């Protein structure tokens, strides 16, 4: 359905966002990643997570995504989430610093010839340090190393970091579809804390 021009009411208890879908159909020239800044915690490394513990995963998901209202994986039943994360055609990569996971990139190869970057992000302290570029370069190289891959794609939205869309475009992704999504506000049912994403207004139901 295409929305007509003009204003459209948002139901109480929900959050609106504009979603941009992006894709690449050939391996791009990777942008150089800057060297990690000096840190007493040492450089970061990238490792694949296997036999994934759901408590560990959800804790990392919250650390990276609470500011951007990530909530879908917190609402998934344990069985469904475990089946996704441990599927043989699903890869979860983390960026680590001093054995602490600080970033996540999920590659979903379950559709033949396609890879979806299901989740991507780094914790707040690593934004702007080059960590995200390092992780993205790894994700792109890993995706296109898959035999027979024809398309690598993702979607982002206006609830994400303000520079996320430009980052994905610089990485070689091209926008191909735009949508408006209205979703239940995860701050109202306790899924996320009430003070998460303070720049996004909470539309409370009338009492």
NORJOLIN-V533326 format. One record per pair of residues at least 4 apart in sequence whose ideal C-beta (glycine too) atoms are under 8 Angstrom apart, sorted by the first residue. I is the first residue (numbers start at 0). J is the second residue. If there is no record, write none. Layout:
((I,J) (I,J))
This chain:
((2,7) (2,179) (7,179) (9,13) (9,14) (9,15) (9,181) (9,202) (10,181) (10,202) (11,202) (11,203) (11,204) (11,205) (12,183) (12,184) (12,187) (12,202) (12,203) (12,204) (13,181) (13,182) (13,183) (13,184) (13,202) (14,68) (14,158) (14,181) (14,182) (14,183) (14,184) (14,199) (14,202) (15,179) (15,180) (15,181) (16,156) (16,157) (16,158) (16,179) (16,180) (16,181) (16,182) (17,156) (17,157) (17,177) (17,178) (17,179) (17,180) (18,154) (18,155) (18,156) (18,177) (18,178) (18,179) (18,180) (19,154) (19,155) (19,156) (19,164) (19,174) (19,176) (19,177) (20,152) (20,153) (20,154) (20,174) (20,175) (20,176) (20,177) (20,178) (21,152) (21,153) (21,154) (21,155) (21,167) (21,168) (21,172) (21,173) (21,174) (21,175) (22,150) (22,151) (22,152) (22,153) (22,172) (22,173) (22,175) (23,27) (23,139) (23,150) (23,151) (23,152) (23,171) (23,172) (23,173) (24,149) (24,150) (24,151) (26,139) (26,143) (27,139) (27,170) (27,171) (28,171) (29,136) (29,139) (29,140) (30,132) (30,136) (30,169) (30,170) (32,129) (32,132) (32,133) (32,136) (33,128) (33,129) (33,132) (34,129) (35,42) (35,43) (35,128) (35,129) (35,130) (35,133) (36,128) (36,129) (38,42) (38,96) (40,96) (40,97) (40,99) (41,96) (41,97) (42,96) (43,94) (43,95) (43,96) (43,101) (43,102) (43,125) (43,130) (43,133) (44,94) (44,95) (44,96) (45,92) (45,93) (45,94) (45,95) (45,133) (45,134) (45,137) (46,92) (46,93) (46,95) (47,90) (47,91) (47,92) (47,93) (48,56) (48,91) (48,92) (48,93) (48,100) (50,85) (51,55) (51,56) (51,81) (51,84) (51,85) (51,91) (52,56) (53,57) (53,77) (53,80) (53,81) (53,84) (54,58) (55,59) (55,100) (56,60) (56,72) (56,80) (56,84) (56,91) (57,61) (57,72) (57,73) (58,62) (59,63) (59,93) (59,100) (59,103) (60,64) (60,69) (60,72) (60,73) (60,103) (60,118) (61,65) (61,69) (61,73) (61,191) (62,122) (63,69) (63,102) (63,103) (63,120) (63,121) (63,122) (64,68) (64,69) (64,70) (64,118) (64,120) (65,69) (65,191) (65,192) (65,195) (65,196) (66,123) (66,195) (66,196) (67,120) (67,158) (67,159) (67,160) (67,196) (68,158) (68,184) (68,185) (68,186) (68,191) (68,195) (68,196) (68,199) (69,73) (69,118) (70,74) (70,185) (70,190) (70,191) (71,75) (72,80) (72,118) (73,185) (73,190) (73,191) (74,185) (74,190) (75,79) (75,80) (75,83) (76,80) (77,81) (78,82) (79,83) (80,84) (81,85) (82,86) (83,89) (84,89) (84,91) (85,89) (86,109) (88,107) (88,108) (88,109) (89,105) (89,106) (89,107) (89,108) (89,109) (90,105) (90,106) (90,108) (90,141) (91,103) (91,104) (91,105) (91,106) (92,103) (92,104) (92,105) (92,106) (92,134) (92,137) (92,138) (92,141) (93,100) (93,101) (93,102) (93,103) (93,104) (94,100) (94,101) (94,102) (94,103) (94,104) (94,121) (94,125) (94,130) (94,133) (94,134) (95,99) (95,100) (95,101) (96,101) (96,125) (101,121) (101,122) (101,124) (101,125) (101,130) (102,120) (102,121) (102,122) (102,125) (102,130) (102,131) (102,134) (103,118) (103,119) (103,120) (103,121) (104,116) (104,118) (104,119) (104,134) (104,135) (104,137) (104,138) (105,116) (105,117) (105,118) (105,119) (106,114) (106,115) (106,116) (106,117) (106,138) (106,141) (106,142) (107,114) (107,115) (107,116) (107,117) (108,113) (108,114) (108,145) (110,115) (111,147) (112,147) (112,148) (112,149) (112,150) (113,148) (113,149) (113,150) (113,151) (113,152) (114,142) (114,145) (114,148) (114,150) (114,151) (114,152) (115,151) (115,152) (115,153) (116,138) (116,142) (116,151) (116,152) (116,153) (117,153) (119,131) (119,134) (119,135) (119,138) (119,153) (120,131) (120,160) (121,125) (121,126) (121,130) (121,131) (121,134) (122,126) (124,128) (125,130) (125,131) (126,130) (126,131) (126,160) (129,133) (130,134) (131,135) (131,166) (132,136) (133,137) (134,138) (135,139) (135,166) (135,170) (136,140) (137,141) (138,142) (139,143) (139,151) (139,170) (139,171) (140,144) (141,145) (142,148) (142,151) (143,148) (143,151) (151,172) (152,172) (153,167) (153,172) (155,159) (155,163) (155,164) (155,167) (156,180) (158,196) (158,199) (159,163) (159,164) (160,166) (162,166) (163,167) (164,168) (165,169) (166,170) (167,172) (168,172) (168,173) (168,174) (183,187) (183,188) (184,201) (184,202) (185,190) (185,191) (185,195) (186,190) (186,191) (186,192) (186,193) (186,195) (186,196) (186,201) (187,201) (187,203) (191,195) (193,201))
